[in-house]
């Protein structure tokens, strides 16, 4: 059984990523993503936190699935991404 509290923000994270995926040609992807983020922020601090946690949960789900699909350990995948996009 999935703990609904732990998944609470997941729909908000999915909404942000969906906005990015559904960007129309000619419309900057950032504009759509920011509008989705702002919609969450306008709902107040709880919505902001839920959106952030939802994005983190979505990232962890996708990382685990990538690990399973490639056979590459999650830590190694993250290290590879970090090396490619240094902060």
Secondary structure, DSSP 4 states (H G I P E B T S, - for coil): ---TTTTTTHHHHHHHHHHHHTPPTTS-HHHHHHHHHHHHHHT-HHHHHHHHHHHHHHHHHHHHHHHHHH---HHHHHHHHHHHT--
